[in-house]
Amino acid sequence: MVITERLKIRRFILSDAKFIVKLVNQPDWIKYIGGRNIHTINDAIKYLKFGPLAMYENHGFGLYAVESLDTGQLIGMCGLLKRDILDTLDIGFAFLPEYYGCGYGIEAARAVADFARVSLGLTRLLAIVNPDNLRSVKLLEKIGFIYERQIEIEAKKPKVNLMVLEASI
């Protein structure tokens, strides 16, 4: 768990399923990340078990729940992913629209990037982002990511931007 000035970044638990249903069905999630066919609490529990919870078990990291310290409400997710198509970890994040523009994404992404550098010893962290998702591109740039190239992550799907954060240990 990581605590920032305004956020608690913690592992997901199964009781977060209702929040997952809400988050993954937001229009921006569907537009920029893609539909996950998660429409019920049971779908979300399955997603948590085979997604974030499995990543914690297999790798010691994954996508994390982001809570507001002020309210205790879940406001988004941010964490690390290990994808077979990439040579190192990448950062992923998504927030409910009512929290856009508040700096929470930058705060959470910076904390997760610092965790990757300090706790995992990574000197290179990746991000993949839909080039039309200007809000996420700008967030990544604000914490030091730079555009490297476009890559195809799924056959017959549009290419995405690969962005890189280089850091010394």
C-alpha positions as CSV (number, residue, x, y, z in Angstrom):
1,M,0.0,0.0,0.0
2,V,1.2,3.5,-0.8
3,I,-0.2,6.7,0.8
4,T,0.2,10.0,-1.0
5,E,-0.9,13.4,0.1
6,R,-4.5,12.8,-0.9
7,L,-4.7,9.1,-1.9
8,K,-4.4,5.6,-0.6
9,I,-3.2,3.1,-3.3
10,R,-4.0,-0.4,-2.2
11,R,-4.6,-3.9,-3.5
12,F,-8.0,-4.6,-4.8
13,I,-10.2,-6.9,-2.7
14,L,-13.3,-8.8,-3.9
15,S,-15.6,-6.4,-2.2
16,D,-14.5,-3.8,-4.7
17,A,-16.5,-5.5,-7.4
18,K,-19.3,-3.0,-7.4
19,F,-16.8,-0.2,-8.1
20,I,-15.2,-2.3,-10.9
21,V,-18.5,-2.6,-12.7
22,K,-19.0,1.1,-12.5
23,L,-15.4,2.0,-13.7
24,V,-15.1,-0.4,-16.6
25,N,-18.5,0.6,-18.0
26,Q,-17.6,4.4,-18.2
27,P,-17.7,5.7,-21.8
28,D,-14.0,6.8,-21.7
29,W,-13.0,3.3,-20.5
30,I,-14.9,1.6,-23.3
31,K,-13.6,4.2,-25.9
32,Y,-9.9,4.1,-24.9
33,I,-9.4,0.8,-23.2
34,G,-12.1,-1.3,-24.6
35,G,-15.2,-3.2,-23.3
36,R,-14.4,-6.0,-20.9
37,N,-17.9,-7.5,-20.8
38,I,-18.1,-6.9,-17.1
39,H,-21.7,-6.0,-16.3
40,T,-22.5,-7.8,-13.0
41,I,-20.9,-8.2,-9.6
42,N,-20.0,-11.8,-10.5
43,D,-18.3,-10.6,-13.7
44,A,-16.3,-8.1,-11.7
45,I,-15.3,-10.7,-9.1
46,K,-14.1,-12.9,-11.9
47,Y,-12.2,-10.0,-13.4
48,L,-10.6,-9.2,-10.0
49,K,-9.7,-12.9,-9.3
50,F,-8.1,-13.5,-12.7
51,G,-6.7,-10.0,-13.2
52,P,-5.4,-7.9,-10.3
53,L,-5.5,-10.6,-7.6
54,A,-3.7,-13.1,-9.9
55,M,-1.1,-10.5,-10.7
56,Y,-0.4,-9.9,-7.0
57,E,0.0,-13.7,-6.5
58,N,2.1,-14.3,-9.5
59,H,4.2,-11.1,-9.7
60,G,3.8,-9.2,-6.4
61,F,2.2,-6.3,-8.1
62,G,-0.8,-5.4,-10.4
63,L,-3.5,-2.8,-10.8
64,Y,-4.3,-1.1,-7.5
65,A,-7.5,0.5,-6.1
66,V,-7.1,4.3,-5.6
67,E,-9.1,5.7,-2.7
68,S,-9.5,9.3,-1.6
69,L,-8.1,9.8,1.8
70,D,-10.7,12.5,2.5
71,T,-13.8,10.4,1.8
72,G,-12.5,6.8,1.7
73,Q,-14.3,6.5,-1.7
74,L,-12.7,4.5,-4.5
75,I,-12.0,6.9,-7.4
76,G,-10.0,4.9,-9.8
77,M,-7.3,2.4,-10.4
78,C,-3.6,2.7,-11.1
79,G,-0.9,0.1,-11.2
80,L,1.6,-2.1,-13.0
81,L,1.0,-4.7,-15.7
82,K,3.2,-7.4,-17.1
83,R,2.3,-8.0,-20.7
84,D,4.0,-10.7,-22.8
85,I,4.3,-8.3,-25.8
86,L,6.4,-5.7,-23.8
87,D,9.9,-6.1,-22.6
88,T,9.2,-4.5,-19.2
89,L,6.3,-3.5,-17.0
90,D,3.8,-0.9,-18.1
91,I,1.7,1.5,-16.0
92,G,-2.1,1.6,-16.4
93,F,-4.7,3.9,-14.8
94,A,-8.3,4.8,-15.1
95,F,-10.5,7.1,-13.0
96,L,-14.1,7.9,-12.7
97,P,-15.0,11.0,-14.7
98,E,-16.1,13.0,-11.7
99,Y,-12.4,13.0,-10.6
100,Y,-10.9,14.2,-13.9
101,G,-8.9,17.4,-13.7
102,C,-8.3,17.1,-9.9
103,G,-4.7,15.9,-10.2
104,Y,-5.5,12.5,-8.7
105,G,-4.3,10.6,-11.9
106,I,-0.9,12.4,-11.8
107,E,-0.5,11.8,-8.1
108,A,-1.3,8.1,-8.3
109,A,0.7,7.5,-11.5
110,R,3.8,9.3,-10.0
111,A,3.5,7.2,-6.8
112,V,3.2,3.9,-8.8
113,A,6.2,4.9,-11.0
114,D,8.2,5.7,-7.9
115,F,7.2,2.3,-6.4
116,A,8.4,0.6,-9.6
117,R,11.7,2.4,-9.5
118,V,12.4,2.1,-5.7
119,S,10.8,-1.2,-4.7
120,L,11.2,-3.1,-8.0
121,G,14.4,-1.5,-9.2
122,L,13.0,-0.7,-12.6
123,T,15.0,1.9,-14.6
124,R,12.5,1.8,-17.5
125,L,8.7,1.8,-17.3
126,L,6.4,1.7,-20.3
127,A,2.9,3.0,-20.9
128,I,0.6,2.1,-23.8
129,V,-2.1,4.7,-24.7
130,N,-4.6,5.3,-27.4
131,P,-3.2,8.3,-29.3
132,D,-6.7,9.9,-29.2
133,N,-6.7,9.8,-25.4
134,L,-5.1,13.2,-25.0
135,R,-5.9,13.4,-21.3
136,S,-3.9,10.2,-20.6
137,V,-1.1,11.3,-23.0
138,K,-0.7,14.6,-21.2
139,L,-0.8,12.9,-17.8
140,L,2.0,10.6,-18.8
141,E,4.0,13.5,-20.2
142,K,3.6,15.5,-17.0
143,I,5.3,12.7,-15.0
144,G,8.1,12.3,-17.5
145,F,7.0,9.8,-20.1
146,I,8.1,10.4,-23.7
147,Y,6.6,9.0,-26.9
148,E,8.7,6.2,-28.4
149,R,6.7,4.7,-31.2
150,Q,3.4,3.2,-32.2
151,I,2.9,-0.5,-31.7
152,E,0.2,-3.1,-32.4
153,I,-1.0,-4.9,-29.3
154,E,-3.9,-6.7,-30.9
155,A,-4.3,-7.9,-34.5
156,K,-6.8,-5.9,-36.5
157,K,-7.0,-3.2,-33.8
158,P,-5.6,0.4,-34.2
159,K,-2.0,0.9,-33.1
160,V,-1.3,2.5,-29.7
161,N,1.4,4.9,-28.6
162,L,4.2,3.3,-26.6
163,M,5.6,5.8,-24.1
164,V,8.7,5.4,-21.9
165,L,9.9,6.7,-18.6
166,E,13.6,6.3,-18.0
167,A,14.9,6.7,-14.5
168,S,18.1,6.0,-12.6
169,I,17.9,3.9,-9.5
